[in-house]
Amino acid sequence: MSRRAEVGADGLPEFTVRQALTRLAEDIGLRRTTAENARWTASRWPKEHREAGVSFTVHRVLGSIPDEEERFAAARRRRSSPRRR
């Protein structure tokens, strides 16, 4: 990918979200889709609703629940349920 970007009025480069995620992924050795998935998951979970005892993978799966209150409640239930091994 080209590292060139349009220059904004403030003289700083302007990147599209896709360009920025591609650049980030390349810089840290991931695929762009991995960065996109992480961004999407984080967007579904405001900081105050992230559950420390629940894995990122579970947050990603529960992120597909459209209703926020239902999604947040599901994460709280998951945190309080016994771990499966």
N, C-alpha and C positions, 0 to 999 in steps of 0.2 A: 504494500500500500504506500502511496505517496505520502510523505510527511508534510506536504504543503497544505495550507488552509487559507481561506479568505482572511483578510485583515479588517478588523472592525474599526469604527470611528476612533476608538481609544488607542489604535495602533497595535493591539494585541490580536493574535490569531483567533479566528472563530472556527470551531469544529462542529460538525453535526454530532448527534449522540452516537450514531454508528461509528463515525470516525474516531471519536474519543474512546469508545469501548474497544475498538480494534487496536488502537494504539496502546491502551492499558493492557489488554490481553497479550499483545506482542512483548511489551516491556516485562511482564511477570511470567511469561512462558505458558499462557493458557490459550485455549481457543476462544474466539470472540463469542461464540454461543454460550460458553461457560460464564463469561462476564455478563452477558445479557440475562441469563437465567438468575444469576445472583442479584442483579439489579432489580429484576421483576420481583423476586422473593422479598427483598428488602422493602420494596415499594408497598407491599401488601401488609407489612408489619411495622407500624410506627414504633419507635423505641419503647414507649411506655407499655406496649402490648406484647413485646417479645418475652418469651418464657425461657429463663436460664436453664431449666432442666429438660428442655425439649430441643432435639437436634435440629440443625438447619434443614435436613432432609424432610423432617416432619413439618416444619414451618413451610417448606416449599409445597408439599402435598396439600396441607390445609389452606394454603394461599389461594387455591382454586375455589374455595367456598365464597360465593358472591356477597353474602350478607356479612358485614363486618362483625356485628355482635355475635352471630353464630360462629364465625371463624375464631374470634378471640376466646369464646367460651370453650370451643373444641380444644384449643391449645391449653387452656387452664385444666380441663379434664384430663388431657394427656399427661400433663405435668404431675397431677396428683394420683394417677393410676399406677399400680405396681409395674415395674419394668418387666418386659418379656425377654426371655433369653433364648 
